[in-house]
Amino acid sequence: MVFVTISSFAQTDLSTFVIRTTAGVYGGAEPTISVYDKELGGTPVTTGWAWDNKYYSNAACTVDAGAFADLLPGTYYVKINGDGINYSGSLSTNFLLKKGQITGVAITLADKVYGAADPTPTVNSTSVTGFKTGDTWSSVFGDATITYTLASQNVGTQAATFTALSTDLYEVVFPTDVTCKISQKPLDAEMVITPASGSKVYTAAAAEVPAMVVKDGSTTLVAGTDYTVKTYSDATLSTAVESPINVGTYYVGILGGTNYSGTTPIAAGSFEITKATLTVQAVAQSKDYDGAATLPKTEWDADATLTAMNFIGFLGTDGPTAVTTKPTASVDGTAS
């Protein structure tokens, strides 16, 4: 006689597993459900459980939310049940049903001149996708205003970032390669210029141009960015002086810069460099009586060396040769 021993095995409760779902999209595919052993992880467990093919609106999974095609964007719950053979109990988790993702909208921006208002976007919706049957761009977003900001308002090709646009059911995924080309605005004499003026004392170094204010309407322009400043030796602004150093009158002109164009200088004032002060000191001299009528030398030699006076106040590398009118000294005394 043969005896067979039958052993009993306890069912595994589904609480030892975890459910992972993908997010669903309104108007798109249903979320996928995967089950994993909490301890083992790795490969999904595909047997021993079954989804009840329902969506619930509460965590207890007691309120049926209806068919997936009828769900509105929001948070829902799904539940799986053990097969009653190897697994027992039930397990639930939540998933997010996102708004419908509308892609494929084409947007272009016209070029503009620096300082002008941003152009209104031109929208082409013929290739959009993501709407449920019956919905269209015109019916959902037809009256919406599309707004954006440019990376910069300076001259150049600037990228546009669009403001989020959505409804309760859909949200637009805007293109990220839309740009607006900003060109220079002409610099012209109609702009209000508070001219440079004043005087500076000679320093043997290039003088800074006195401050000026240039306005385009209510906008104050920035020197070095909006326009460039040059100095000239004549009022007609025809002979440029790169570094105004020497004594004299200099005339100021402005030309185009980064954001404004213009190659013909516009008059923007003038300034003067005046002479620096030199102090002259006579050098005390004496001679022994020799019966001659000659006195100590009191002026420069031909080689511009001083024999009877000193200068105090030369700047930089300047020296006696910088003085064009030679000073003389008088002698108090007579030969006797």
Phi and psi restraints in degrees (value plus and minus 20) as a CYANA .aco file:
   2 VAL   PHI    -127.6   -87.6
   2 VAL   PSI     110.3   150.3
   3 PHE   PHI    -125.9   -85.9
   3 PHE   PSI     113.8   153.8
   4 VAL   PHI    -134.1   -94.1
   4 VAL   PSI     105.4   145.4
   5 THR   PHI    -119.3   -79.3
   5 THR   PSI     103.0   143.0
   6 ILE   PHI    -122.0   -82.0
   6 ILE   PSI      98.7   138.7
   7 SER   PHI    -114.2   -74.2
   7 SER   PSI     127.6   167.6
   8 SER   PHI    -123.6   -83.6
   8 SER   PSI     121.7   161.7
   9 PHE   PHI    -137.3   -97.3
   9 PHE   PSI     117.3   157.3
  10 ALA   PHI     -98.3   -58.3
  10 ALA   PSI     122.7   162.7
  11 GLN   PHI     -91.4   -51.4
  11 GLN   PSI     128.3   168.3
  12 THR   PHI    -108.7   -68.7
  12 THR   PSI     109.2   149.2
  13 ASP   PHI     -97.1   -57.1
  13 ASP   PSI     121.1   161.1
  14 LEU   PHI     -85.6   -45.6
  14 LEU   PSI     -29.4    10.6
  15 SER   PHI     -86.0   -46.0
  15 SER   PSI     -33.7     6.3
  16 THR   PHI    -104.3   -64.3
  16 THR   PSI     -16.9    23.1
  17 PHE   PHI    -137.1   -97.1
  17 PHE   PSI     151.5   191.5
  18 VAL   PHI    -156.8  -116.8
  18 VAL   PSI     123.9   163.9
  19 ILE   PHI    -122.0   -82.0
  19 ILE   PSI     116.6   156.6
  20 ARG   PHI    -143.8  -103.8
  20 ARG   PSI     114.6   154.6
  21 THR   PHI    -146.8  -106.8
  21 THR   PSI     133.8   173.8
  22 THR   PHI    -107.6   -67.6
  22 THR   PSI     137.4   177.4
  23 ALA   PHI     -94.2   -54.2
  23 ALA   PSI     117.8   157.8
  24 GLY   PHI    -108.8   -68.8
  24 GLY   PSI     143.9   183.9
  25 VAL   PHI    -147.1  -107.1
  25 VAL   PSI     110.7   150.7
  26 TYR   PHI     -77.4   -37.4
  26 TYR   PSI     106.3   146.3
  27 GLY   PHI      63.0   103.0
  27 GLY   PSI     -19.9    20.1
  28 GLY   PHI    -133.7   -93.7
  28 GLY   PSI    -177.2  -137.2
  29 ALA   PHI     -97.3   -57.3
  29 ALA   PSI     134.6   174.6
  30 GLU   PHI     -88.5   -48.5
  30 GLU   PSI     135.9   175.9
  31 PRO   PHI     -89.8   -49.8
  31 PRO   PSI     133.2   173.2
  32 THR   PHI    -115.4   -75.4
  32 THR   PSI     129.1   169.1
  33 ILE   PHI    -137.5   -97.5
  33 ILE   PSI     108.9   148.9
  34 SER   PHI    -149.1  -109.1
  34 SER   PSI     124.8   164.8
  35 VAL   PHI    -139.8   -99.8
  35 VAL   PSI     113.7   153.7
  36 TYR   PHI    -150.2  -110.2
  36 TYR   PSI     126.7   166.7
  37 ASP   PHI     -92.6   -52.6
  37 ASP   PSI     109.5   149.5
  38 LYS   PHI     -79.8   -39.8
  38 LYS   PSI     -56.6   -16.6
  39 GLU   PHI    -105.3   -65.3
  39 GLU   PSI     -59.4   -19.4
  40 LEU   PHI    -106.4   -66.4
  40 LEU   PSI     -56.6   -16.6
  41 GLY   PHI      38.6    78.6
  41 GLY   PSI    -165.0  -125.0
  42 GLY   PHI      44.4    84.4
  42 GLY   PSI    -137.0   -97.0
  43 THR   PHI     -93.7   -53.7
  43 THR   PSI     114.5   154.5
  44 PRO   PHI     -82.6   -42.6
  44 PRO   PSI     128.9   168.9
  45 VAL   PHI    -106.5   -66.5
  45 VAL   PSI     100.8   140.8
  46 THR   PHI    -128.4   -88.4
  46 THR   PSI     -26.9    13.1
  47 THR   PHI    -144.6  -104.6
  47 THR   PSI     141.6   181.6
  48 GLY   PHI      72.0   112.0
  48 GLY   PSI     -21.5    18.5
  49 TRP   PHI    -165.3  -125.3
  49 TRP   PSI     143.9   183.9
  50 ALA   PHI    -169.8  -129.8
  50 ALA   PSI     119.0   159.0
  51 TRP   PHI    -101.0   -61.0
  51 TRP   PSI     120.2   160.2
  52 ASP   PHI    -102.9   -62.9
  52 ASP   PSI     -14.4    25.6
  53 ASN   PHI      38.9    78.9
  53 ASN   PSI      16.7    56.7
  54 LYS   PHI    -150.0  -110.0
  54 LYS   PSI     136.2   176.2
  55 TYR   PHI    -137.7   -97.7
  55 TYR   PSI     115.1   155.1
  56 TYR   PHI    -137.8   -97.8
  56 TYR   PSI     133.0   173.0
  57 SER   PHI    -119.4   -79.4
  57 SER   PSI     -20.0    20.0
  58 ASN   PHI    -154.2  -114.2
  58 ASN   PSI     137.4   177.4
  59 ALA   PHI     -86.3   -46.3
  59 ALA   PSI     -46.9    -6.9
  60 ALA   PHI     -96.0   -56.0
  60 ALA   PSI     -27.9    12.1
  61 CYS   PHI      37.5    77.5
  61 CYS   PSI      27.6    67.6
  62 THR   PHI    -134.3   -94.3
  62 THR   PSI     -33.6     6.4
  63 VAL   PHI    -132.9   -92.9
  63 VAL   PSI      91.3   131.3
  64 ASP   PHI     -91.2   -51.2
  64 ASP   PSI     104.4   144.4
  65 ALA   PHI    -106.8   -66.8
  65 ALA   PSI     -29.2    10.8
  66 GLY   PHI      82.4   122.4
  66 GLY   PSI    -195.4  -155.4
  67 ALA   PHI     -88.3   -48.3
  67 ALA   PSI     131.7   171.7
  68 PHE   PHI     -76.9   -36.9
  68 PHE   PSI     -60.2   -20.2
  69 ALA   PHI     -82.4   -42.4
  69 ALA   PSI     -38.4     1.6
  70 ASP   PHI    -121.3   -81.3
  70 ASP   PSI     -22.9    17.1
  71 LEU   PHI     -95.8   -55.8
  71 LEU   PSI     122.5   162.5
  72 LEU   PHI    -117.9   -77.9
  72 LEU   PSI     138.1   178.1
  73 PRO   PHI     -72.6   -32.6
  73 PRO   PSI     117.6   157.6
  74 GLY   PHI     139.3   179.3
  74 GLY   PSI    -186.4  -146.4
  75 THR   PHI    -123.9   -83.9
  75 THR   PSI     111.6   151.6
  76 TYR   PHI    -152.7  -112.7
  76 TYR   PSI     154.7   194.7
  77 TYR   PHI    -150.5  -110.5
  77 TYR   PSI     127.9   167.9
  78 VAL   PHI    -145.9  -105.9
  78 VAL   PSI     136.2   176.2
  79 LYS   PHI    -156.8  -116.8
  79 LYS   PSI     120.0   160.0
  80 ILE   PHI    -136.8   -96.8
  80 ILE   PSI     134.2   174.2
  81 ASN   PHI    -144.0  -104.0
  81 ASN   PSI     126.3   166.3
  82 GLY   PHI     -87.5   -47.5
  82 GLY   PSI     137.0   177.0
  83 ASP   PHI     -97.9   -57.9
  83 ASP   PSI     -23.5    16.5
  84 GLY   PHI      58.3    98.3
  84 GLY   PSI     -22.6    17.4
  85 ILE   PHI    -126.3   -86.3
  85 ILE   PSI     -84.9   -44.9
  86 ASN   PHI    -121.5   -81.5
  86 ASN   PSI     -41.7    -1.7
  87 TYR   PHI    -149.6  -109.6
  87 TYR   PSI     125.5   165.5
  88 SER   PHI    -150.1  -110.1
  88 SER   PSI     146.6   186.6
  89 GLY   PHI      63.0   103.0
  89 GLY   PSI    -188.1  -148.1
  90 SER   PHI    -162.0  -122.0
  90 SER   PSI     144.0   184.0
  91 LEU   PHI    -167.3  -127.3
  91 LEU   PSI     119.7   159.7
  92 SER   PHI    -153.9  -113.9
  92 SER   PSI     142.2   182.2
  93 THR   PHI    -176.4  -136.4
  93 THR   PSI     147.4   187.4
  94 ASN   PHI    -122.9   -82.9
  94 ASN   PSI     141.2   181.2
  95 PHE   PHI    -165.5  -125.5
  95 PHE   PSI     137.5   177.5
  96 LEU   PHI    -122.1   -82.1
  96 LEU   PSI     108.2   148.2
  97 LEU   PHI    -118.7   -78.7
  97 LEU   PSI      86.1   126.1
  98 LYS   PHI     -98.8   -58.8
  98 LYS   PSI     142.7   182.7
  99 LYS   PHI     -82.9   -42.9
  99 LYS   PSI     132.5   172.5
 100 GLY   PHI     -79.7   -39.7
 100 GLY   PSI     113.1   153.1
 101 GLN   PHI    -113.8   -73.8
 101 GLN   PSI      90.7   130.7
 102 ILE   PHI    -114.1   -74.1
 102 ILE   PSI      94.3   134.3
 103 THR   PHI    -141.0  -101.0
 103 THR   PSI     148.4   188.4
 104 GLY   PHI      70.1   110.1
 104 GLY   PSI     -17.0    23.0
 105 VAL   PHI     -93.6   -53.6
 105 VAL   PSI     110.7   150.7
 106 ALA   PHI    -121.3   -81.3
 106 ALA   PSI     110.4   150.4
 107 ILE   PHI    -150.4  -110.4
 107 ILE   PSI     114.4   154.4
 108 THR   PHI    -146.0  -106.0
 108 THR   PSI     130.5   170.5
 109 LEU   PHI    -142.8  -102.8
 109 LEU   PSI     111.7   151.7
 110 ALA   PHI     -90.0   -50.0
 110 ALA   PSI     138.0   178.0
 111 ASP   PHI     -87.5   -47.5
 111 ASP   PSI     139.9   179.9
 112 LYS   PHI    -166.0  -126.0
 112 LYS   PSI     142.2   182.2
 113 VAL   PHI    -110.5   -70.5
 113 VAL   PSI     125.0   165.0
 114 TYR   PHI     -70.4   -30.4
 114 TYR   PSI     112.6   152.6
 115 GLY   PHI      71.1   111.1
 115 GLY   PSI     -33.7     6.3
 116 ALA   PHI     -99.6   -59.6
 116 ALA   PSI     143.7   183.7
 117 ALA   PHI     -87.0   -47.0
 117 ALA   PSI     130.7   170.7
 118 ASP   PHI     -83.4   -43.4
 118 ASP   PSI     118.2   158.2
 119 PRO   PHI     -89.3   -49.3
 119 PRO   PSI     131.5   171.5
 120 THR   PHI     -93.6   -53.6
 120 THR   PSI     111.8   151.8
 121 PRO   PHI     -83.0   -43.0
 121 PRO   PSI     122.3   162.3
 122 THR   PHI    -119.3   -79.3
 122 THR   PSI     102.4   142.4
 123 VAL   PHI    -130.9   -90.9
 123 VAL   PSI     110.6   150.6
 124 ASN   PHI    -139.3   -99.3
 124 ASN   PSI      93.2   133.2
 125 SER   PHI    -127.6   -87.6
 125 SER   PSI      -5.7    34.3
 126 THR   PHI     -87.5   -47.5
 126 THR   PSI     -41.0    -1.0
 127 SER   PHI    -132.4   -92.4
 127 SER   PSI      -3.4    36.6
 128 VAL   PHI     -90.5   -50.5
 128 VAL   PSI     129.9   169.9
 129 THR   PHI    -153.2  -113.2
 129 THR   PSI     141.1   181.1
 130 GLY   PHI      96.3   136.3
 130 GLY   PSI     -29.2    10.8
 131 PHE   PHI    -102.6   -62.6
 131 PHE   PSI     125.5   165.5
 132 LYS   PHI     -91.5   -51.5
 132 LYS   PSI     137.6   177.6
 133 THR   PHI     -73.7   -33.7
 133 THR   PSI     108.0   148.0
 134 GLY   PHI      82.9   122.9
 134 GLY   PSI     -44.1    -4.1
 135 ASP   PHI    -113.0   -73.0
 135 ASP   PSI     124.0   164.0
 136 THR   PHI    -157.1  -117.1
 136 THR   PSI     149.3   189.3
 137 TRP   PHI     -79.0   -39.0
 137 TRP   PSI     -64.1   -24.1
 138 SER   PHI     -84.0   -44.0
 138 SER   PSI     -60.9   -20.9
 139 SER   PHI     -95.1   -55.1
 139 SER   PSI     -46.4    -6.4
 140 VAL   PHI    -118.9   -78.9
 140 VAL   PSI     -66.9   -26.9
 141 PHE   PHI    -138.8   -98.8
 141 PHE   PSI      -7.9    32.1
 142 GLY   PHI     -75.3   -35.3
 142 GLY   PSI     -54.7   -14.7
 143 ASP   PHI    -120.0   -80.0
 143 ASP   PSI     -15.7    24.3
 144 ALA   PHI     -95.9   -55.9
 144 ALA   PSI     126.9   166.9
 145 THR   PHI    -119.3   -79.3
 145 THR   PSI     103.8   143.8
 146 ILE   PHI    -111.9   -71.9
 146 ILE   PSI     102.3   142.3
 147 THR   PHI    -138.6   -98.6
 147 THR   PSI     140.8   180.8
 148 TYR   PHI    -179.7  -139.7
 148 TYR   PSI     148.5   188.5
 149 THR   PHI    -148.6  -108.6
 149 THR   PSI     126.8   166.8
 150 LEU   PHI    -113.6   -73.6
 150 LEU   PSI     131.0   171.0
 151 ALA   PHI     -78.9   -38.9
 151 ALA   PSI     -51.8   -11.8
 152 SER   PHI    -178.5  -138.5
 152 SER   PSI     135.0   175.0
 153 GLN   PHI    -118.6   -78.6
 153 GLN   PSI     -12.9    27.1
 154 ASN   PHI    -101.5   -61.5
 154 ASN   PSI     145.0   185.0
 155 VAL   PHI     -80.1   -40.1
 155 VAL   PSI     117.4   157.4
 156 GLY   PHI     119.9   159.9
 156 GLY   PSI    -197.1  -157.1
 157 THR   PHI    -113.6   -73.6
 157 THR   PSI      94.2   134.2
 158 GLN   PHI    -131.3   -91.3
 158 GLN   PSI     114.3   154.3
 159 ALA   PHI     -96.3   -56.3
 159 ALA   PSI     124.3   164.3
 160 ALA   PHI    -123.6   -83.6
 160 ALA   PSI     115.2   155.2
 161 THR   PHI    -134.7   -94.7
 161 THR   PSI     101.9   141.9
 162 PHE   PHI    -110.8   -70.8
 162 PHE   PSI     124.8   164.8
 163 THR   PHI     -93.0   -53.0
 163 THR   PSI     119.3   159.3
 164 ALA   PHI     -74.0   -34.0
 164 ALA   PSI     119.0   159.0
 165 LEU   PHI    -151.2  -111.2
 165 LEU   PSI     100.6   140.6
 166 SER   PHI    -174.4  -134.4
 166 SER   PSI     145.2   185.2
 167 THR   PHI    -144.0  -104.0
 167 THR   PSI    -189.9  -149.9
 168 ASP   PHI     -86.1   -46.1
 168 ASP   PSI     -42.1    -2.1
 169 LEU   PHI    -131.7   -91.7
 169 LEU   PSI     -48.7    -8.7
 170 TYR   PHI    -152.4  -112.4
 170 TYR   PSI     135.4   175.4
 171 GLU   PHI    -158.9  -118.9
 171 GLU   PSI     123.1   163.1
 172 VAL   PHI    -108.3   -68.3
 172 VAL   PSI     112.4   152.4
 173 VAL   PHI    -117.0   -77.0
 173 VAL   PSI      81.6   121.6
 174 PHE   PHI     -96.8   -56.8
 174 PHE   PSI     130.5   170.5
 175 PRO   PHI     -86.4   -46.4
 175 PRO   PSI     132.1   172.1
 176 THR   PHI    -127.3   -87.3
 176 THR   PSI     -14.7    25.3
 177 ASP   PHI    -132.7   -92.7
 177 ASP   PSI       0.3    40.3
 178 VAL   PHI    -104.0   -64.0
 178 VAL   PSI     113.3   153.3
 179 THR   PHI    -153.2  -113.2
 179 THR   PSI     143.0   183.0
 180 CYS   PHI    -149.5  -109.5
 180 CYS   PSI     109.2   149.2
 181 LYS   PHI    -112.8   -72.8
 181 LYS   PSI     101.8   141.8
 182 ILE   PHI    -126.7   -86.7
 182 ILE   PSI     103.1   143.1
 183 SER   PHI    -122.9   -82.9
 183 SER   PSI     144.4   184.4
 184 GLN   PHI     -86.8   -46.8
 184 GLN   PSI     128.0   168.0
 185 LYS   PHI    -116.6   -76.6
 185 LYS   PSI     116.0   156.0
 186 PRO   PHI     -83.0   -43.0
 186 PRO   PSI     114.9   154.9
 187 LEU   PHI    -103.7   -63.7
 187 LEU   PSI     104.9   144.9
 188 ASP   PHI    -156.8  -116.8
 188 ASP   PSI     146.3   186.3
 189 ALA   PHI     -91.2   -51.2
 189 ALA   PSI     -29.2    10.8
 190 GLU   PHI     -96.1   -56.1
 190 GLU   PSI     -33.2     6.8
 191 MET   PHI     -89.1   -49.1
 191 MET   PSI     125.8   165.8
 192 VAL   PHI    -101.8   -61.8
 192 VAL   PSI      99.7   139.7
 193 ILE   PHI    -138.5   -98.5
 193 ILE   PSI     101.1   141.1
 194 THR   PHI    -110.9   -70.9
 194 THR   PSI      85.6   125.6
 195 PRO   PHI     -91.0   -51.0
 195 PRO   PSI     138.8   178.8
 196 ALA   PHI     -90.5   -50.5
 196 ALA   PSI     124.4   164.4
 197 SER   PHI    -178.9  -138.9
 197 SER   PSI     149.6   189.6
 198 GLY   PHI      94.9   134.9
 198 GLY   PSI    -192.2  -152.2
 199 SER   PHI    -159.4  -119.4
 199 SER   PSI     134.6   174.6
 200 LYS   PHI    -153.1  -113.1
 200 LYS   PSI     123.5   163.5
 201 VAL   PHI    -102.0   -62.0
 201 VAL   PSI     119.3   159.3
 202 TYR   PHI     -73.5   -33.5
 202 TYR   PSI     112.2   152.2
 203 THR   PHI    -146.0  -106.0
 203 THR   PSI     -19.1    20.9
 204 ALA   PHI      52.3    92.3
 204 ALA   PSI     -13.2    26.8
 205 ALA   PHI    -147.6  -107.6
 205 ALA   PSI     143.2   183.2
 206 ALA   PHI     -81.1   -41.1
 206 ALA   PSI     112.2   152.2
 207 ALA   PHI    -104.1   -64.1
 207 ALA   PSI     123.1   163.1
 208 GLU   PHI     -97.6   -57.6
 208 GLU   PSI     121.3   161.3
 209 VAL   PHI     -90.8   -50.8
 209 VAL   PSI     112.1   152.1
 210 PRO   PHI     -76.7   -36.7
 210 PRO   PSI     132.4   172.4
 211 ALA   PHI     -82.1   -42.1
 211 ALA   PSI     127.1   167.1
 212 MET   PHI    -158.9  -118.9
 212 MET   PSI     145.9   185.9
 213 VAL   PHI    -146.7  -106.7
 213 VAL   PSI     107.3   147.3
 214 VAL   PHI    -140.7  -100.7
 214 VAL   PSI     105.1   145.1
 215 LYS   PHI    -142.6  -102.6
 215 LYS   PSI     116.6   156.6
 216 ASP   PHI    -129.2   -89.2
 216 ASP   PSI      74.6   114.6
 217 GLY   PHI      48.1    88.1
 217 GLY   PSI    -143.1  -103.1
 218 SER   PHI    -114.3   -74.3
 218 SER   PSI     -20.0    20.0
 219 THR   PHI    -113.4   -73.4
 219 THR   PSI     104.6   144.6
 220 THR   PHI    -106.1   -66.1
 220 THR   PSI     102.4   142.4
 221 LEU   PHI     -96.9   -56.9
 221 LEU   PSI     134.0   174.0
 222 VAL   PHI    -126.4   -86.4
 222 VAL   PSI     100.0   140.0
 223 ALA   PHI     -83.1   -43.1
 223 ALA   PSI     119.4   159.4
 224 GLY   PHI      69.5   109.5
 224 GLY   PSI     -40.9    -0.9
 225 THR   PHI    -133.7   -93.7
 225 THR   PSI     -77.9   -37.9
 226 ASP   PHI     -99.8   -59.8
 226 ASP   PSI     -54.7   -14.7
 227 TYR   PHI    -169.0  -129.0
 227 TYR   PSI     144.6   184.6
 228 THR   PHI    -134.4   -94.4
 228 THR   PSI     134.0   174.0
 229 VAL   PHI    -134.0   -94.0
 229 VAL   PSI     113.4   153.4
 230 LYS   PHI    -152.5  -112.5
 230 LYS   PSI     135.3   175.3
 231 THR   PHI    -133.2   -93.2
 231 THR   PSI     130.8   170.8
 232 TYR   PHI    -154.7  -114.7
 232 TYR   PSI     138.1   178.1
 233 SER   PHI    -111.4   -71.4
 233 SER   PSI     -25.1    14.9
 234 ASP   PHI    -156.5  -116.5
 234 ASP   PSI     134.5   174.5
 235 ALA   PHI     -88.1   -48.1
 235 ALA   PSI     -38.7     1.3
 236 THR   PHI    -103.5   -63.5
 236 THR   PSI     -21.8    18.2
 237 LEU   PHI      36.4    76.4
 237 LEU   PSI      25.5    65.5
 238 SER   PHI    -127.0   -87.0
 238 SER   PSI     -42.7    -2.7
 239 THR   PHI    -138.9   -98.9
 239 THR   PSI      86.5   126.5
 240 ALA   PHI     -97.1   -57.1
 240 ALA   PSI     126.6   166.6
 241 VAL   PHI    -141.6  -101.6
 241 VAL   PSI      91.4   131.4
 242 GLU   PHI     -86.7   -46.7
 242 GLU   PSI     -60.7   -20.7
 243 SER   PHI    -153.8  -113.8
 243 SER   PSI      79.0   119.0
 244 PRO   PHI     -91.2   -51.2
 244 PRO   PSI      87.5   127.5
 245 ILE   PHI    -136.1   -96.1
 245 ILE   PSI     -69.0   -29.0
 246 ASN   PHI     -97.5   -57.5
 246 ASN   PSI     142.4   182.4
 247 VAL   PHI     -81.4   -41.4
 247 VAL   PSI     118.1   158.1
 248 GLY   PHI     133.3   173.3
 248 GLY   PSI    -198.2  -158.2
 249 THR   PHI    -120.9   -80.9
 249 THR   PSI     112.5   152.5
 250 TYR   PHI    -141.0  -101.0
 250 TYR   PSI     125.8   165.8
 251 TYR   PHI    -132.4   -92.4
 251 TYR   PSI     121.8   161.8
 252 VAL   PHI    -126.1   -86.1
 252 VAL   PSI     115.0   155.0
 253 GLY   PHI    -152.3  -112.3
 253 GLY   PSI     130.0   170.0
 254 ILE   PHI    -135.5   -95.5
 254 ILE   PSI     124.1   164.1
 255 LEU   PHI    -150.5  -110.5
 255 LEU   PSI     154.0   194.0
 256 GLY   PHI     -81.7   -41.7
 256 GLY   PSI     134.2   174.2
 257 GLY   PHI    -146.3  -106.3
 257 GLY   PSI    -151.7  -111.7
 258 THR   PHI     -97.3   -57.3
 258 THR   PSI     -65.6   -25.6
 259 ASN   PHI    -119.0   -79.0
 259 ASN   PSI     -37.2     2.8
 260 TYR   PHI    -141.2  -101.2
 260 TYR   PSI     124.0   164.0
 261 SER   PHI    -125.3   -85.3
 261 SER   PSI     138.8   178.8
 262 GLY   PHI     132.1   172.1
 262 GLY   PSI     103.4   143.4
 263 THR   PHI    -127.6   -87.6
 263 THR   PSI     -29.9    10.1
 264 THR   PHI    -117.1   -77.1
 264 THR   PSI     100.4   140.4
 265 PRO   PHI     -84.5   -44.5
 265 PRO   PSI     123.9   163.9
 266 ILE   PHI    -128.7   -88.7
 266 ILE   PSI     109.9   149.9
 267 ALA   PHI     -78.8   -38.8
 267 ALA   PSI     113.1   153.1
 268 ALA   PHI    -161.0  -121.0
 268 ALA   PSI      17.0    57.0
 269 GLY   PHI      85.2   125.2
 269 GLY   PSI    -192.8  -152.8
 270 SER   PHI    -175.2  -135.2
 270 SER   PSI     146.9   186.9
 271 PHE   PHI    -172.9  -132.9
 271 PHE   PSI     146.0   186.0
 272 GLU   PHI    -144.5  -104.5
 272 GLU   PSI     122.8   162.8
 273 ILE   PHI    -126.1   -86.1
 273 ILE   PSI      99.9   139.9
 274 THR   PHI    -120.8   -80.8
 274 THR   PSI     144.6   184.6
 275 LYS   PHI     -87.9   -47.9
 275 LYS   PSI     124.2   164.2
 276 ALA   PHI    -103.5   -63.5
 276 ALA   PSI     138.1   178.1
 277 THR   PHI    -110.5   -70.5
 277 THR   PSI     111.9   151.9
 278 LEU   PHI    -129.6   -89.6
 278 LEU   PSI     122.2   162.2
 279 THR   PHI    -125.4   -85.4
 279 THR   PSI     109.5   149.5
 280 VAL   PHI    -129.0   -89.0
 280 VAL   PSI     108.2   148.2
 281 GLN   PHI    -139.9   -99.9
 281 GLN   PSI     107.5   147.5
 282 ALA   PHI     -94.9   -54.9
 282 ALA   PSI     123.0   163.0
 283 VAL   PHI    -114.9   -74.9
 283 VAL   PSI     103.6   143.6
 284 ALA   PHI     -82.8   -42.8
 284 ALA   PSI     113.3   153.3
 285 GLN   PHI    -152.9  -112.9
 285 GLN   PSI     139.6   179.6
 286 SER   PHI    -171.2  -131.2
 286 SER   PSI     141.2   181.2
 287 LYS   PHI    -168.0  -128.0
 287 LYS   PSI     133.6   173.6
 288 ASP   PHI     -99.2   -59.2
 288 ASP   PSI     127.1   167.1
 289 TYR   PHI     -82.6   -42.6
 289 TYR   PSI     108.3   148.3
 290 ASP   PHI    -152.9  -112.9
 290 ASP   PSI     -13.6    26.4
 291 GLY   PHI      63.2   103.2
 291 GLY   PSI     -26.7    13.3
 292 ALA   PHI    -108.2   -68.2
 292 ALA   PSI     138.6   178.6
 293 ALA   PHI    -111.2   -71.2
 293 ALA   PSI     -18.8    21.2
 294 THR   PHI     -94.8   -54.8
 294 THR   PSI     122.3   162.3
 295 LEU   PHI    -126.9   -86.9
 295 LEU   PSI     143.6   183.6
 296 PRO   PHI     -73.7   -33.7
 296 PRO   PSI     127.9   167.9
 297 LYS   PHI     -85.9   -45.9
 297 LYS   PSI     118.1   158.1
 298 THR   PHI    -142.3  -102.3
 298 THR   PSI      -8.0    32.0
 299 GLU   PHI    -166.5  -126.5
 299 GLU   PSI     156.5   196.5
 300 TRP   PHI     -85.9   -45.9
 300 TRP   PSI     128.4   168.4
 301 ASP   PHI     -97.1   -57.1
 301 ASP   PSI     150.2   190.2
 302 ALA   PHI     -82.1   -42.1
 302 ALA   PSI     -47.3    -7.3
 303 ASP   PHI    -107.7   -67.7
 303 ASP   PSI      -5.2    34.8
 304 ALA   PHI      45.4    85.4
 304 ALA   PSI       6.9    46.9
 305 THR   PHI    -116.4   -76.4
 305 THR   PSI     120.1   160.1
 306 LEU   PHI    -106.7   -66.7
 306 LEU   PSI     115.9   155.9
 307 THR   PHI    -137.2   -97.2
 307 THR   PSI     -33.5     6.5
 308 ALA   PHI    -154.3  -114.3
 308 ALA   PSI     -13.7    26.3
 309 MET   PHI    -175.5  -135.5
 309 MET   PSI     135.7   175.7
 310 ASN   PHI    -140.7  -100.7
 310 ASN   PSI     128.5   168.5
 311 PHE   PHI    -127.1   -87.1
 311 PHE   PSI     121.3   161.3
 312 ILE   PHI    -145.4  -105.4
 312 ILE   PSI     104.4   144.4
 313 GLY   PHI     105.1   145.1
 313 GLY   PSI     -16.8    23.2
 314 PHE   PHI     -82.1   -42.1
 314 PHE   PSI     122.5   162.5
 315 LEU   PHI    -132.8   -92.8
 315 LEU   PSI     129.0   169.0
 316 GLY   PHI      38.7    78.7
 316 GLY   PSI    -149.6  -109.6
 317 THR   PHI    -116.7   -76.7
 317 THR   PSI     -12.8    27.2
 318 ASP   PHI     -84.3   -44.3
 318 ASP   PSI     130.0   170.0
 319 GLY   PHI    -167.7  -127.7
 319 GLY   PSI    -184.7  -144.7
 320 PRO   PHI     -74.7   -34.7
 320 PRO   PSI     -49.4    -9.4
 321 THR   PHI     -87.5   -47.5
 321 THR   PSI     -34.2     5.8
 322 ALA   PHI     -97.1   -57.1
 322 ALA   PSI     -33.5     6.5
 323 VAL   PHI    -113.6   -73.6
 323 VAL   PSI      98.1   138.1
 324 THR   PHI    -108.7   -68.7
 324 THR   PSI     -47.7    -7.7
 325 THR   PHI    -121.2   -81.2
 325 THR   PSI      89.4   129.4
 326 LYS   PHI     -95.9   -55.9
 326 LYS   PSI     109.1   149.1
 327 PRO   PHI     -99.0   -59.0
 327 PRO   PSI     138.5   178.5
 328 THR   PHI    -147.0  -107.0
 328 THR   PSI     139.0   179.0
 329 ALA   PHI    -139.0   -99.0
 329 ALA   PSI     123.9   163.9
 330 SER   PHI    -116.8   -76.8
 330 SER   PSI     133.1   173.1
 331 VAL   PHI    -130.1   -90.1
 331 VAL   PSI     107.2   147.2
 332 ASP   PHI    -112.9   -72.9
 332 ASP   PSI      78.7   118.7
 333 GLY   PHI     128.3   168.3
 333 GLY   PSI     145.2   185.2
 334 THR   PHI    -152.7  -112.7
 334 THR   PSI     135.9   175.9
 335 ALA   PHI     -96.2   -56.2
 335 ALA   PSI     113.4   153.4
